[in-house]
Amino acid sequence: MAQRGAMRMDRQTHIPQELTNLRQWVVWRYEARDGQRTKVPYMPDGQHAKSNDPATWRDYQSCVDALPEFDGIGIMFAHGLVGIDLDHHVDEHGKLTDFAQRVVDQLPTYWETSPSGRGLHALCFGELPSGGRKNTEWQIEMYDAGRFFTVTGNHLIGTPTRVAYLGSQLTELHQSIFHENHPERPRSSLVISS
């Protein structure tokens, strides 16, 4: 089990100010639900946080101050904040899959590794088209509401340190993942615009 407050304090300096200025922060704990280990959001006072209730979200510093009692901090999606989650796309040596590298290259914004070190999160501003949010074949999720992401501060070297506004790039990626029906196309040949 992860050590409480495992997020190293020096990593906080890598979290962009565009995020730390927002009042959309929560803390989280690993918990077992239906036999699965999951990350459950809380307010710093120990009450449950809800993705559809901004009254349960807090400022960044309050959440950081509560870290010794929790496993990490996270941010809720609202007000144009968008997250892209790539699960199991980083190997034990830190190398990205070809698919993940193409997505990272397409979205020039702040990227970081997930708590496990095997996934990637991008945070940007924009708006997602209607439709799909999770593609299990390619292990990618895209959200702009109703969810939260853990935030580690483990910045992916070579990507921007700022949270960018991405308009057409988000639309193009979403289109290629959720609206182009090519079931015979293997994961490695997914067409992503450059």
DRENPA-3360 file (N, C-alpha, C; in nm, 2 decimals, always signed):
BEGIN
1 = MAQRGAMR = +0.08/-0.12/+0.00/+0.00/+0.00/+0.00/+0.09/+0.12/+0.00 ~ +0.04/+0.23/-0.07/+0.12/+0.35/-0.08/+0.13/+0.42/+0.06 ~ +0.25/+0.48/+0.08/+0.27/+0.55/+0.20/+0.19/+0.68/+0.20 ~ +0.12/+0.71/+0.31/+0.04/+0.83/+0.31/+0.13/+0.95/+0.29 ~ +0.07/+1.05/+0.21/+0.15/+1.17/+0.18/+0.27/+1.14/+0.10 ~ +0.26/+1.04/+0.01/+0.38/+0.99/-0.07/+0.43/+1.10/-0.17 ~ +0.34/+1.19/-0.21/+0.38/+1.29/-0.30/+0.50/+1.38/-0.24 ~ +0.61/+1.37/-0.30/+0.73/+1.45/-0.25/+0.70/+1.60/-0.26;
9 = MDRQTHIP = +0.73/+1.67/-0.15/+0.70/+1.81/-0.14/+0.78/+1.89/-0.25 ~ +0.90/+1.85/-0.29/+0.97/+1.92/-0.39/+0.91/+1.92/-0.52 ~ +0.82/+1.82/-0.55/+0.76/+1.80/-0.68/+0.65/+1.91/-0.70 ~ +0.60/+1.97/-0.59/+0.50/+2.07/-0.60/+0.54/+2.19/-0.69 ~ +0.67/+2.21/-0.69/+0.72/+2.33/-0.77/+0.70/+2.30/-0.92 ~ +0.68/+2.18/-0.96/+0.66/+2.14/-1.10/+0.51/+2.16/-1.14 ~ +0.42/+2.18/-1.05/+0.28/+2.19/-1.08/+0.26/+2.33/-1.13 ~ +0.21/+2.35/-1.25/+0.19/+2.48/-1.31/+0.10/+2.58/-1.23;
17 = QELTNLRQ = +0.13/+2.70/-1.23/+0.06/+2.80/-1.15/-0.09/+2.81/-1.21 ~ -0.10/+2.78/-1.34/-0.24/+2.79/-1.39/-0.33/+2.69/-1.32 ~ -0.27/+2.58/-1.26/-0.35/+2.49/-1.19/-0.36/+2.52/-1.04 ~ -0.25/+2.57/-0.98/-0.25/+2.60/-0.84/-0.34/+2.72/-0.81 ~ -0.37/+2.80/-0.91/-0.46/+2.92/-0.89/-0.60/+2.88/-0.88 ~ -0.64/+2.76/-0.93/-0.78/+2.71/-0.93/-0.83/+2.66/-0.80 ~ -0.95/+2.68/-0.78/-1.02/+2.63/-0.66/-1.10/+2.50/-0.70 ~ -1.02/+2.40/-0.74/-1.08/+2.28/-0.79/-1.01/+2.16/-0.73;
25 = WVVWRYEA = -0.94/+2.18/-0.62/-0.85/+2.07/-0.57/-0.92/+1.99/-0.46 ~ -0.87/+1.86/-0.46/-0.92/+1.77/-0.36/-0.79/+1.69/-0.31 ~ -0.81/+1.61/-0.21/-0.71/+1.51/-0.17/-0.78/+1.37/-0.20 ~ -0.70/+1.27/-0.20/-0.75/+1.13/-0.23/-0.68/+1.03/-0.15 ~ -0.75/+0.91/-0.13/-0.70/+0.79/-0.07/-0.72/+0.67/-0.16 ~ -0.63/+0.58/-0.15/-0.66/+0.45/-0.21/-0.76/+0.37/-0.12 ~ -0.86/+0.32/-0.18/-0.96/+0.24/-0.11/-1.00/+0.12/-0.20 ~ -1.05/+0.02/-0.13/-1.10/-0.10/-0.21/-1.25/-0.08/-0.23;
33 = RDGQRTKV = -1.29/-0.10/-0.36/-1.44/-0.09/-0.39/-1.46/-0.20/-0.49 ~ -1.56/-0.29/-0.46/-1.59/-0.40/-0.54/-1.47/-0.48/-0.58 ~ -1.38/-0.50/-0.49/-1.26/-0.58/-0.51/-1.15/-0.51/-0.59 ~ -1.17/-0.38/-0.62/-1.07/-0.31/-0.70/-1.01/-0.20/-0.61 ~ -0.89/-0.17/-0.63/-0.82/-0.06/-0.57/-0.85/+0.07/-0.65 ~ -0.91/+0.17/-0.58/-0.95/+0.29/-0.65/-0.91/+0.41/-0.57 ~ -0.90/+0.53/-0.64/-0.86/+0.65/-0.57/-0.99/+0.73/-0.54 ~ -1.02/+0.76/-0.41/-1.14/+0.82/-0.37/-1.11/+0.96/-0.33;
41 = PYMPDGQH = -1.18/+1.06/-0.38/-1.16/+1.20/-0.35/-1.22/+1.25/-0.22 ~ -1.15/+1.33/-0.15/-1.19/+1.38/-0.02/-1.17/+1.53/-0.01 ~ -1.23/+1.60/+0.08/-1.19/+1.73/+0.12/-1.09/+1.72/+0.23 ~ -1.00/+1.82/+0.25/-0.90/+1.81/+0.35/-0.95/+1.77/+0.49 ~ -1.07/+1.80/+0.52/-1.13/+1.77/+0.66/-1.17/+1.63/+0.67 ~ -1.16/+1.55/+0.56/-1.19/+1.41/+0.57/-1.33/+1.37/+0.51 ~ -1.41/+1.47/+0.48/-1.54/+1.44/+0.42/-1.52/+1.41/+0.27 ~ -1.61/+1.34/+0.21/-1.60/+1.30/+0.07/-1.62/+1.42/-0.02;
49 = AKSNDPAT = -1.54/+1.43/-0.12/-1.56/+1.53/-0.23/-1.64/+1.47/-0.34 ~ -1.71/+1.56/-0.41/-1.79/+1.51/-0.52/-1.76/+1.59/-0.65 ~ -1.75/+1.51/-0.76/-1.71/+1.58/-0.89/-1.82/+1.67/-0.94 ~ -1.94/+1.66/-0.89/-2.05/+1.74/-0.94/-2.09/+1.85/-0.84 ~ -2.01/+1.87/-0.74/-2.04/+1.96/-0.63/-1.92/+2.05/-0.60 ~ -1.90/+2.17/-0.66/-1.79/+2.26/-0.64/-1.78/+2.30/-0.49 ~ -1.88/+2.29/-0.42/-1.87/+2.33/-0.27/-1.78/+2.23/-0.20 ~ -1.75/+2.12/-0.26/-1.67/+2.02/-0.19/-1.52/+2.03/-0.24;
57 = WRDYQSCV = -1.49/+2.12/-0.32/-1.36/+2.14/-0.38/-1.29/+2.25/-0.29 ~ -1.16/+2.25/-0.29/-1.08/+2.34/-0.21/-0.96/+2.40/-0.29 ~ -0.89/+2.49/-0.22/-0.78/+2.56/-0.28/-0.66/+2.46/-0.27 ~ -0.56/+2.48/-0.36/-0.44/+2.40/-0.37/-0.37/+2.38/-0.23 ~ -0.34/+2.49/-0.17/-0.26/+2.49/-0.05/-0.33/+2.41/+0.06 ~ -0.46/+2.42/+0.08/-0.53/+2.35/+0.18/-0.51/+2.20/+0.16 ~ -0.51/+2.16/+0.03/-0.50/+2.01/+0.00/-0.35/+1.97/+0.03 ~ -0.26/+2.05/-0.01/-0.12/+2.01/+0.01/-0.09/+2.00/+0.16;
65 = DALPEFDG = -0.15/+2.09/+0.24/-0.13/+2.09/+0.39/-0.19/+1.96/+0.45 ~ -0.29/+1.90/+0.39/-0.35/+1.78/+0.44/-0.29/+1.65/+0.40 ~ -0.18/+1.66/+0.31/-0.12/+1.54/+0.26/-0.07/+1.44/+0.36 ~ -0.03/+1.47/+0.47/+0.02/+1.36/+0.56/-0.09/+1.26/+0.59 ~ -0.22/+1.30/+0.58/-0.33/+1.22/+0.61/-0.39/+1.14/+0.48 ~ -0.34/+1.17/+0.37/-0.39/+1.12/+0.24/-0.28/+1.07/+0.15 ~ -0.32/+1.00/+0.04/-0.22/+0.95/-0.05/-0.18/+1.04/-0.16 ~ -0.25/+1.15/-0.18/-0.21/+1.25/-0.28/-0.32/+1.36/-0.30;
73 = IGIMFAHG = -0.29/+1.44/-0.39/-0.38/+1.55/-0.43/-0.44/+1.53/-0.57 ~ -0.55/+1.59/-0.60/-0.61/+1.58/-0.73/-0.68/+1.71/-0.77 ~ -0.72/+1.72/-0.89/-0.80/+1.83/-0.94/-0.92/+1.79/-1.02 ~ -1.03/+1.86/-0.99/-1.16/+1.83/-1.06/-1.16/+1.90/-1.19 ~ -1.24/+1.85/-1.28/-1.25/+1.91/-1.41/-1.38/+1.99/-1.42 ~ -1.36/+2.12/-1.45/-1.46/+2.22/-1.47/-1.40/+2.35/-1.52 ~ -1.48/+2.44/-1.57/-1.44/+2.57/-1.61/-1.33/+2.56/-1.72 ~ -1.35/+2.47/-1.81/-1.26/+2.46/-1.93/-1.13/+2.38/-1.90;
81 = LVGIDLDH = -1.11/+2.32/-1.79/-1.00/+2.23/-1.76/-1.03/+2.09/-1.82 ~ -0.94/+2.04/-1.90/-0.95/+1.91/-1.96/-0.84/+1.82/-1.93 ~ -0.86/+1.69/-1.91/-0.76/+1.60/-1.88/-0.76/+1.48/-1.98 ~ -0.64/+1.44/-2.01/-0.62/+1.32/-2.10/-0.54/+1.22/-2.02 ~ -0.59/+1.10/-2.01/-0.53/+0.99/-1.93/-0.49/+0.88/-2.02 ~ -0.36/+0.84/-2.02/-0.31/+0.73/-2.10/-0.26/+0.63/-2.00 ~ -0.33/+0.52/-1.98/-0.30/+0.41/-1.89/-0.20/+0.31/-1.95 ~ -0.10/+0.26/-1.88/-0.02/+0.15/-1.92/+0.06/+0.18/-2.05;
89 = HVDEHGKL = +0.10/+0.31/-2.06/+0.18/+0.35/-2.18/+0.32/+0.38/-2.15 ~ +0.37/+0.36/-2.03/+0.51/+0.39/-1.99/+0.57/+0.26/-1.94 ~ +0.68/+0.21/-1.99/+0.74/+0.09/-1.95/+0.82/+0.11/-1.82 ~ +0.88/+0.00/-1.77/+0.96/+0.01/-1.64/+1.08/+0.10/-1.66 ~ +1.12/+0.13/-1.78/+1.24/+0.21/-1.80/+1.20/+0.36/-1.83 ~ +1.07/+0.39/-1.83/+1.03/+0.52/-1.86/+1.00/+0.55/-2.00 ~ +1.01/+0.45/-2.09/+0.99/+0.47/-2.23/+0.84/+0.46/-2.26 ~ +0.80/+0.56/-2.35/+0.66/+0.57/-2.39/+0.63/+0.47/-2.50;
97 = TDFAQRVV = +0.50/+0.42/-2.51/+0.46/+0.35/-2.63/+0.46/+0.45/-2.75 ~ +0.46/+0.39/-2.87/+0.46/+0.48/-2.99/+0.33/+0.56/-2.99 ~ +0.22/+0.50/-2.95/+0.09/+0.57/-2.95/+0.09/+0.68/-2.85 ~ +0.15/+0.66/-2.73/+0.15/+0.77/-2.63/+0.24/+0.88/-2.68 ~ +0.35/+0.85/-2.74/+0.44/+0.95/-2.79/+0.37/+1.04/-2.89 ~ +0.29/+0.98/-2.98/+0.22/+1.06/-3.08/+0.12/+1.15/-3.02 ~ +0.05/+1.10/-2.91/-0.05/+1.18/-2.84/+0.02/+1.30/-2.77 ~ +0.13/+1.27/-2.70/+0.21/+1.37/-2.63/+0.25/+1.48/-2.73;
105 = DQLPTYWE = +0.30/+1.43/-2.85/+0.35/+1.53/-2.95/+0.24/+1.61/-3.01 ~ +0.12/+1.56/-3.01/+0.00/+1.63/-3.07/-0.05/+1.74/-2.97 ~ -0.03/+1.71/-2.84/-0.09/+1.80/-2.74/+0.02/+1.87/-2.66 ~ +0.06/+1.99/-2.71/+0.17/+2.06/-2.64/+0.12/+2.14/-2.52 ~ +0.12/+2.06/-2.41/+0.07/+2.12/-2.28/+0.15/+2.05/-2.17 ~ +0.11/+2.07/-2.05/+0.17/+2.01/-1.93/+0.13/+1.86/-1.92 ~ +0.23/+1.77/-1.92/+0.22/+1.63/-1.90/+0.29/+1.59/-1.78 ~ +0.24/+1.49/-1.71/+0.31/+1.43/-1.60/+0.28/+1.28/-1.59;
113 = TSPSGRGL = +0.36/+1.21/-1.51/+0.34/+1.06/-1.50/+0.24/+1.05/-1.38 ~ +0.16/+0.94/-1.39/+0.06/+0.90/-1.29/+0.13/+0.85/-1.16 ~ +0.05/+0.83/-1.06/+0.11/+0.78/-0.93/+0.18/+0.64/-0.95 ~ +0.14/+0.56/-1.04/+0.20/+0.43/-1.06/+0.33/+0.44/-1.14 ~ +0.35/+0.55/-1.21/+0.46/+0.57/-1.30/+0.44/+0.50/-1.44 ~ +0.33/+0.43/-1.46/+0.31/+0.36/-1.58/+0.21/+0.43/-1.67 ~ +0.15/+0.54/-1.63/+0.06/+0.61/-1.71/+0.10/+0.76/-1.72 ~ +0.02/+0.83/-1.80/+0.05/+0.97/-1.83/-0.08/+1.05/-1.81;
121 = HALCFGEL = -0.07/+1.17/-1.76/-0.18/+1.26/-1.76/-0.14/+1.39/-1.83 ~ -0.23/+1.45/-1.91/-0.21/+1.58/-1.97/-0.32/+1.67/-1.91 ~ -0.29/+1.79/-1.88/-0.39/+1.89/-1.84/-0.38/+2.01/-1.93 ~ -0.49/+2.05/-1.98/-0.50/+2.17/-2.07/-0.63/+2.23/-2.05 ~ -0.65/+2.35/-2.12/-0.78/+2.41/-2.13/-0.83/+2.40/-2.27 ~ -0.96/+2.39/-2.27/-1.03/+2.37/-2.40/-1.17/+2.31/-2.38 ~ -1.22/+2.25/-2.48/-1.36/+2.19/-2.47/-1.36/+2.06/-2.56 ~ -1.41/+1.96/-2.50/-1.41/+1.83/-2.57/-1.54/+1.82/-2.65;
129 = PSGGRKNT = -1.54/+1.77/-2.77/-1.66/+1.74/-2.84/-1.75/+1.64/-2.76 ~ -1.88/+1.64/-2.80/-1.97/+1.54/-2.73/-1.93/+1.40/-2.78 ~ -1.97/+1.30/-2.71/-1.94/+1.17/-2.75/-1.85/+1.10/-2.65 ~ -1.77/+1.01/-2.69/-1.69/+0.92/-2.61/-1.60/+0.99/-2.52 ~ -1.57/+0.92/-2.41/-1.47/+0.96/-2.31/-1.36/+0.86/-2.27 ~ -1.39/+0.73/-2.30/-1.30/+0.62/-2.26/-1.29/+0.52/-2.38 ~ -1.17/+0.49/-2.42/-1.15/+0.39/-2.52/-1.05/+0.29/-2.46 ~ -1.11/+0.17/-2.42/-1.03/+0.07/-2.35/-0.93/+0.00/-2.45;
137 = EWQIEMYD = -0.96/+0.00/-2.58/-0.86/-0.07/-2.67/-0.73/+0.01/-2.67 ~ -0.73/+0.14/-2.67/-0.61/+0.22/-2.67/-0.58/+0.27/-2.54 ~ -0.66/+0.24/-2.43/-0.63/+0.28/-2.30/-0.61/+0.43/-2.28 ~ -0.71/+0.50/-2.34/-0.71/+0.65/-2.33/-0.84/+0.70/-2.28 ~ -0.84/+0.80/-2.19/-0.96/+0.87/-2.15/-0.94/+1.02/-2.16 ~ -1.06/+1.08/-2.19/-1.05/+1.23/-2.20/-1.18/+1.29/-2.13 ~ -1.15/+1.38/-2.03/-1.26/+1.43/-1.95/-1.25/+1.59/-1.94 ~ -1.37/+1.65/-1.93/-1.37/+1.79/-1.90/-1.48/+1.82/-1.79;
145 = AGRFFTVT = -1.54/+1.72/-1.73/-1.64/+1.73/-1.63/-1.66/+1.60/-1.56 ~ -1.71/+1.60/-1.44/-1.76/+1.48/-1.38/-1.65/+1.38/-1.33 ~ -1.53/+1.43/-1.33/-1.41/+1.34/-1.29/-1.31/+1.43/-1.22 ~ -1.21/+1.36/-1.16/-1.09/+1.42/-1.12/-0.97/+1.34/-1.16 ~ -0.85/+1.41/-1.17/-0.73/+1.34/-1.19/-0.64/+1.36/-1.07 ~ -0.56/+1.26/-1.04/-0.45/+1.28/-0.94/-0.35/+1.37/-1.01 ~ -0.28/+1.45/-0.92/-0.17/+1.53/-0.97/-0.05/+1.50/-0.89 ~ +0.06/+1.46/-0.96/+0.18/+1.41/-0.89/+0.29/+1.52/-0.89;
153 = GNHLIGTP = +0.29/+1.61/-0.99/+0.41/+1.70/-1.00/+0.52/+1.63/-1.07 ~ +0.51/+1.50/-1.12/+0.62/+1.43/-1.19/+0.61/+1.47/-1.33 ~ +0.66/+1.59/-1.36/+0.65/+1.65/-1.50/+0.73/+1.56/-1.60 ~ +0.66/+1.54/-1.71/+0.72/+1.46/-1.82/+0.82/+1.55/-1.89 ~ +0.95/+1.52/-1.88/+1.06/+1.60/-1.94/+1.04/+1.61/-2.09 ~ +1.06/+1.73/-2.14/+1.04/+1.75/-2.28/+0.91/+1.81/-2.32 ~ +0.82/+1.81/-2.22/+0.68/+1.87/-2.25/+0.68/+2.01/-2.18 ~ +0.58/+2.09/-2.23/+0.57/+2.23/-2.17/+0.55/+2.22/-2.02;
161 = TRVAYLGS = +0.59/+2.33/-1.95/+0.57/+2.33/-1.80/+0.44/+2.42/-1.77 ~ +0.37/+2.46/-1.88/+0.25/+2.55/-1.86/+0.13/+2.47/-1.92 ~ +0.02/+2.51/-1.87/-0.11/+2.45/-1.91/-0.16/+2.53/-2.03 ~ -0.16/+2.47/-2.15/-0.20/+2.54/-2.27/-0.35/+2.53/-2.30 ~ -0.40/+2.63/-2.38/-0.53/+2.61/-2.44/-0.51/+2.54/-2.57 ~ -0.59/+2.43/-2.58/-0.58/+2.35/-2.70/-0.72/+2.33/-2.76 ~ -0.74/+2.39/-2.87/-0.87/+2.39/-2.94/-0.88/+2.28/-3.04 ~ -0.83/+2.30/-3.16/-0.84/+2.21/-3.27/-0.77/+2.08/-3.24;
169 = QLTELHQS = -0.66/+2.09/-3.16/-0.58/+1.96/-3.13/-0.67/+1.86/-3.05 ~ -0.75/+1.91/-2.95/-0.83/+1.83/-2.88/-0.94/+1.77/-2.96 ~ -1.00/+1.85/-3.05/-1.10/+1.80/-3.14/-1.05/+1.69/-3.23 ~ -0.93/+1.72/-3.29/-0.87/+1.62/-3.38/-0.84/+1.49/-3.31 ~ -0.79/+1.49/-3.19/-0.76/+1.37/-3.12/-0.88/+1.30/-3.08 ~ -0.98/+1.37/-3.03/-1.11/+1.31/-3.00/-1.17/+1.24/-3.12 ~ -1.17/+1.31/-3.23/-1.23/+1.25/-3.35/-1.16/+1.12/-3.39 ~ -1.02/+1.12/-3.38/-0.95/+1.00/-3.42/-0.97/+0.88/-3.33;
177 = IFHENHPE = -1.00/+0.91/-3.20/-1.02/+0.81/-3.10/-1.16/+0.76/-3.10 ~ -1.26/+0.85/-3.10/-1.40/+0.81/-3.07/-1.49/+0.82/-3.19 ~ -1.46/+0.88/-3.30/-1.55/+0.89/-3.41/-1.52/+0.82/-3.54 ~ -1.39/+0.78/-3.55/-1.35/+0.71/-3.67/-1.36/+0.56/-3.64 ~ -1.45/+0.49/-3.70/-1.47/+0.35/-3.67/-1.39/+0.26/-3.76 ~ -1.27/+0.23/-3.71/-1.18/+0.14/-3.78/-1.14/+0.02/-3.69 ~ -1.23/-0.07/-3.67/-1.20/-0.18/-3.57/-1.09/-0.27/-3.61 ~ -1.06/-0.27/-3.75/-0.95/-0.36/-3.79/-0.81/-0.29/-3.77;
185 = RPRSSLVI = -0.81/-0.16/-3.75/-0.69/-0.09/-3.74/-0.62/-0.12/-3.60 ~ -0.50/-0.17/-3.61/-0.43/-0.20/-3.48/-0.39/-0.07/-3.41 ~ -0.37/-0.09/-3.28/-0.33/+0.03/-3.19/-0.22/+0.11/-3.24 ~ -0.11/+0.04/-3.29/+0.01/+0.11/-3.33/-0.01/+0.19/-3.46 ~ -0.11/+0.17/-3.53/-0.13/+0.25/-3.66/-0.24/+0.35/-3.65 ~ -0.28/+0.38/-3.53/-0.38/+0.49/-3.51/-0.33/+0.62/-3.58 ~ -0.41/+0.68/-3.66/-0.37/+0.80/-3.73/-0.40/+0.92/-3.64 ~ -0.29/+0.99/-3.61/-0.30/+1.11/-3.53/-0.24/+1.22/-3.61;
193 = SS = -0.30/+1.34/-3.62/-0.25/+1.44/-3.70/-0.12/+1.50/-3.64 ~ -0.03/+1.54/-3.72/+0.10/+1.59/-3.67/+0.09/+1.75/-3.66;
% end
